[in-house]
Amino acid sequence: MSTLTIARLSFREASRRKILLAALLLGLLFLAVYGLGFHFIMREVEKEIGSMRVLELNQIRNFLLMAGMYVVNFLTAMMIVLTSVDTLSGEISSGTIHTLVAKPIRRWEIVLGKWLGFAIMVSLYLLLMGGGVMGLIYLRSGYSAPHPLSALALIWLNALVLLSVSLMGGAYLSTLANGVLVFGLYGVAFIGGWIEQIGSFFPNPSASQIAINLGIITSLMMPSEALWKRAAHELQSPLVTALGVSPFTTNAYPSGVMILYAILFMLLAFALAVRRFGNRDL
C-alpha cells in the first residue's frame, strides 16, 4: 500500500512539472504535423503511381511509419529522463526526502513507488504517441505495421531501462551529474548503433566486423539503441526485411538474447538504486 501511495504521489508530482506539460504539448504538435505531412505526401504519391499499385504504396507508408516511430522513441526517451533525473537526487539535496523517510515506510518501497509512478506515466505517453502515429496512418491509408504491439513493447522497455538508470544515478550522484550520466550513455549507445549499421555495408570484412563489434560493446554499456533496432525490425515490411536495406535497421538485428540482457540490465540498475538509497546518509 505504501508503494502504491508513493507511485501515485510521484505521478502527480511529475504531472505538475512544466517539463511533462511541454513534452505533452510538443508531442501533440508532432502528431498534428506528422498527420498533415503524411496526408499530403500520400496524396501526391497516389497521384504519381496510382492507387492500384498497393505494394509500392505500402512500402512508402511503412517508411513514413518507421520515421514517425523513430521520433516517438526519441521523444519517449527524452521525456522519461528529463522528468525522472532529479526525483531522488533533487529531493535529497533539497531535504524534502526527509518527509518520506521519517514515515513508517522502507526505503526500497520509496524507490519502487517512484519507479512505478514514472513507469505508468511513460506508458500513457507512449500509448498516446505511438498509438497516435499508427492510428493516423491507419485512418488515412488503412495500413498497419506488421507487429505493432511487439514494437511498442520494445520501445516501452527502452524507456524503463532509461528510468532505472536515471534512478540509479539519482541515488549515487547529484542531479547535474546524473543527467550527464544518462544522456552520455544514451549518446554512446546511439552513435555506436549507427557505426554498427554503417559498418555492416563496408566491403572490407575486417572493417565491417570492427564496426559491428563496436556497436555490440556500446549496446552492452546501454542497450537503448539495440532495443530500438529490434523494434524497427518488428515494424518494417517483409520486403525490406528480405532485402536487408533500411535507414533504420539492418538485416543483423538484435536477437532475443539482447532483449533478455536489457531486462537484466534494467533490474540490475534498479537493484543498485535500491541498495545505494537504502545505505545512503540522507
C-alpha positions as CSV (number, residue, x, y, z in Angstrom):
1,M,0.0,0.0,0.0
2,S,2.9,2.4,0.8
3,T,4.5,1.7,-2.5
4,L,1.2,2.5,-4.4
5,T,0.9,5.7,-2.4
6,I,4.4,6.8,-3.4
7,A,3.6,5.8,-7.0
8,R,0.5,8.0,-7.0
9,L,2.4,10.9,-5.4
10,S,5.3,10.6,-7.9
11,F,2.8,10.5,-10.8
12,R,1.1,13.7,-9.5
13,E,4.4,15.4,-8.9
14,A,5.6,14.6,-12.5
15,S,2.3,15.7,-14.0
16,R,2.7,19.1,-12.4
17,R,6.1,19.7,-13.8
18,K,6.3,22.0,-16.8
19,I,8.7,19.5,-18.4
20,L,5.9,17.0,-18.8
21,L,3.5,19.6,-20.0
22,A,6.0,20.8,-22.6
23,A,6.6,17.2,-23.7
24,L,2.9,16.6,-24.0
25,L,2.2,19.8,-26.0
26,L,5.1,19.2,-28.3
27,G,4.0,15.6,-28.7
28,L,0.6,16.7,-29.8
29,L,2.1,19.2,-32.1
30,F,4.3,16.5,-33.6
31,L,1.2,14.3,-34.2
32,A,-0.6,17.2,-35.9
33,V,2.3,18.0,-38.2
34,Y,3.0,14.3,-38.8
35,G,-0.6,13.6,-39.7
36,L,-0.8,16.5,-42.1
37,G,2.5,15.7,-43.6
38,F,1.6,12.0,-44.1
39,H,-1.7,13.0,-45.7
40,F,-0.2,15.4,-48.3
41,I,2.7,13.1,-49.1
42,M,0.5,10.2,-49.7
43,R,-1.9,12.3,-51.8
44,E,0.9,13.3,-54.1
45,V,2.4,9.8,-54.2
46,E,-1.0,8.3,-55.1
47,K,-1.3,10.8,-57.9
48,E,2.1,9.8,-59.3
49,I,2.0,6.0,-59.1
50,G,-1.8,5.3,-58.8
51,S,-3.8,3.8,-56.0
52,M,-3.7,0.3,-57.6
53,R,0.0,-0.3,-57.0
54,V,-0.5,-1.5,-53.5
55,L,2.9,-2.9,-53.0
56,E,4.8,0.3,-53.7
57,L,2.3,2.4,-51.7
58,N,2.7,0.1,-48.7
59,Q,6.5,0.4,-48.8
60,I,6.2,4.2,-48.7
61,R,3.6,4.0,-45.9
62,N,5.9,1.7,-44.0
63,F,8.9,4.0,-44.4
64,L,6.8,7.0,-43.1
65,L,5.6,4.9,-40.2
66,M,9.2,4.0,-39.3
67,A,10.2,7.6,-39.5
68,G,7.4,8.6,-37.1
69,M,8.1,5.8,-34.7
70,Y,11.8,6.8,-34.7
71,V,10.8,10.2,-33.4
72,V,8.4,8.7,-30.9
73,N,11.1,6.5,-29.5
74,F,13.4,9.6,-29.1
75,L,10.7,11.8,-27.5
76,T,9.7,9.0,-25.1
77,A,13.3,8.5,-24.0
78,M,13.9,12.2,-23.5
79,M,10.6,12.7,-21.6
80,I,11.3,9.9,-19.1
81,V,14.9,11.0,-18.5
82,L,14.0,14.7,-18.1
83,T,11.2,14.1,-15.7
84,S,12.9,11.5,-13.5
85,V,16.5,12.7,-13.5
86,D,16.1,14.6,-10.2
87,T,13.5,12.5,-8.5
88,L,16.0,11.1,-5.9
89,S,19.0,13.4,-6.1
90,G,16.9,16.6,-6.2
91,E,14.8,15.5,-3.2
92,I,17.9,14.5,-1.3
93,S,19.7,17.8,-1.9
94,S,16.6,19.9,-1.0
95,G,15.8,17.8,2.1
96,T,12.3,17.0,1.0
97,I,13.1,13.3,1.1
98,H,13.1,13.5,4.9
99,T,9.3,13.8,4.9
100,L,9.1,10.3,3.4
101,V,11.9,8.5,5.2
102,A,10.5,9.8,8.5
103,K,7.3,7.8,7.9
104,P,7.0,4.1,8.7
105,I,8.0,3.1,5.2
106,R,11.0,1.2,4.0
107,R,13.4,2.9,1.7
108,W,13.1,0.3,-1.0
109,E,9.4,1.0,-1.1
110,I,10.1,4.6,-1.8
111,V,12.3,3.7,-4.8
112,L,9.8,1.2,-6.1
113,G,7.0,3.6,-5.7
114,K,8.7,6.3,-7.6
115,W,9.7,3.8,-10.3
116,L,6.1,2.6,-10.7
117,G,4.8,6.2,-10.8
118,F,7.1,7.2,-13.6
119,A,6.5,3.8,-15.4
120,I,2.8,4.5,-15.5
121,M,3.4,8.0,-16.8
122,V,5.7,6.9,-19.6
123,S,3.3,4.1,-20.5
124,L,0.5,6.5,-21.1
125,Y,2.7,8.9,-23.0
126,L,3.9,6.1,-25.3
127,L,0.4,4.9,-25.9
128,L,-0.6,8.4,-26.9
129,M,2.4,9.0,-29.2
130,G,3.0,5.5,-30.7
131,G,-0.7,4.8,-30.9
132,G,-1.2,8.2,-32.4
133,V,1.3,7.7,-35.2
134,M,0.0,4.2,-36.1
135,G,-3.6,5.4,-35.8
136,L,-3.1,8.4,-38.1
137,I,-1.6,6.1,-40.7
138,Y,-4.3,3.5,-40.4
139,L,-7.1,6.1,-40.6
140,R,-5.6,7.8,-43.7
141,S,-4.5,4.8,-45.6
142,G,-5.7,1.6,-43.9
143,Y,-2.1,0.5,-43.5
144,S,-1.0,-1.2,-40.2
145,A,2.5,-2.2,-39.1
146,P,3.4,-5.9,-39.2
147,H,4.0,-6.3,-35.4
148,P,2.8,-3.1,-33.7
149,L,2.4,-4.5,-30.2
150,S,5.9,-6.1,-30.2
151,A,7.4,-2.8,-31.4
152,L,5.6,-0.7,-28.7
153,A,6.6,-3.2,-26.0
154,L,10.3,-2.8,-27.0
155,I,10.1,1.0,-27.0
156,W,8.4,0.7,-23.6
157,L,11.2,-1.5,-22.3
158,N,13.7,1.0,-23.6
159,A,12.0,3.8,-21.6
160,L,12.0,1.6,-18.5
161,V,15.7,0.9,-18.9
162,L,16.4,4.6,-19.0
163,L,14.2,5.1,-16.0
164,S,16.0,2.6,-13.9
165,V,19.4,4.1,-14.9
166,S,18.1,7.5,-14.0
167,L,17.0,6.4,-10.6
168,M,20.3,4.6,-10.0
169,G,22.2,7.7,-11.0
170,G,20.0,9.8,-8.7
171,A,20.8,7.6,-5.8
172,Y,24.6,8.0,-6.3
173,L,25.0,11.4,-7.9
174,S,23.8,14.9,-8.0
175,T,21.1,15.9,-10.5
176,L,23.5,17.5,-12.9
177,A,25.9,14.6,-12.8
178,N,23.1,12.1,-13.2
179,G,21.8,14.0,-16.3
180,V,25.3,13.8,-17.8
181,L,25.5,10.1,-17.0
182,V,22.2,9.1,-18.5
183,F,22.4,11.3,-21.6
184,G,26.0,10.3,-22.0
185,L,25.2,6.6,-22.0
186,Y,22.3,7.2,-24.3
187,G,24.5,9.1,-26.7
188,V,27.2,6.5,-26.7
189,A,24.7,3.8,-27.5
190,F,23.2,5.9,-30.2
191,I,26.4,6.6,-32.1
192,G,27.6,3.0,-31.5
193,G,24.4,1.7,-33.1
194,W,24.9,3.9,-36.2
195,I,28.5,2.9,-36.5
196,E,27.4,-0.7,-36.5
197,Q,24.7,-0.1,-39.1
198,I,27.0,1.9,-41.4
199,G,29.9,-0.6,-40.9
200,S,27.7,-3.5,-42.0
201,F,27.8,-2.1,-45.6
202,F,31.6,-1.9,-45.7
203,P,33.1,-4.1,-48.4
204,N,36.1,-4.9,-46.2
205,P,35.1,-7.7,-43.9
206,S,37.6,-6.8,-41.3
207,A,36.5,-3.1,-41.1
208,S,32.9,-4.2,-41.1
209,Q,33.5,-6.6,-38.2
210,I,35.2,-3.9,-36.2
211,A,32.2,-1.6,-36.6
212,I,29.8,-4.4,-35.6
213,N,31.9,-5.2,-32.5
214,L,31.9,-1.6,-31.5
215,G,28.1,-1.5,-31.8
216,I,27.8,-4.6,-29.7
217,I,30.1,-3.2,-27.0
218,T,28.1,0.1,-26.8
219,S,24.9,-2.0,-26.7
220,L,26.2,-3.8,-23.6
221,M,27.0,-0.5,-22.0
222,M,23.5,0.8,-22.7
223,P,21.0,-1.4,-24.6
224,S,18.7,1.5,-25.7
225,E,19.7,1.6,-29.3
226,A,19.6,-2.2,-29.6
227,L,16.1,-2.2,-28.4
228,W,15.1,0.4,-30.9
229,K,16.7,-1.5,-33.8
230,R,14.8,-4.6,-32.7
231,A,11.6,-2.6,-32.5
232,A,12.3,-1.2,-36.0
233,H,12.8,-4.8,-37.3
234,E,9.4,-5.6,-35.9
235,L,7.8,-2.6,-37.7
236,Q,9.5,-2.9,-41.1
237,S,7.7,-4.5,-44.0
238,P,8.6,-8.1,-45.1
239,L,10.1,-6.8,-48.4
240,V,12.5,-4.5,-46.5
241,T,13.4,-7.4,-44.2
242,A,14.1,-9.7,-47.1
243,L,16.3,-7.0,-48.9
244,G,18.1,-6.1,-45.6
245,V,18.3,-2.4,-46.6
246,S,16.8,0.2,-44.4
247,P,17.9,3.6,-42.9
248,F,16.5,2.4,-39.5
249,T,17.9,-1.1,-39.1
250,T,20.0,-3.8,-40.8
251,N,19.5,-7.4,-41.5
252,A,21.6,-8.3,-38.4
253,Y,19.0,-7.1,-35.9
254,P,19.4,-7.7,-32.2
255,S,18.3,-11.2,-31.0
256,G,16.1,-12.2,-28.1
257,V,19.2,-12.6,-26.1
258,M,19.7,-8.8,-26.2
259,I,16.2,-8.3,-25.1
260,L,16.8,-10.5,-22.1
261,Y,20.1,-8.7,-21.4
262,A,18.2,-5.4,-21.5
263,I,15.7,-6.7,-18.9
264,L,18.5,-7.9,-16.6
265,F,20.3,-4.6,-17.2
266,M,17.2,-2.7,-16.0
267,L,16.8,-5.0,-13.0
268,L,20.4,-4.5,-12.0
269,A,20.2,-0.7,-12.3
270,F,17.1,-0.7,-10.2
271,A,18.7,-3.0,-7.6
272,L,21.7,-0.7,-7.4
273,A,19.4,2.3,-6.9
274,V,17.6,0.5,-4.0
275,R,20.9,-0.6,-2.4
276,R,22.5,2.8,-2.6
277,F,19.4,4.7,-1.5
278,G,19.0,2.2,1.4
279,N,22.5,2.8,2.7
280,R,22.9,6.5,1.9
281,D,23.2,9.0,4.6
282,L,20.4,11.5,4.0
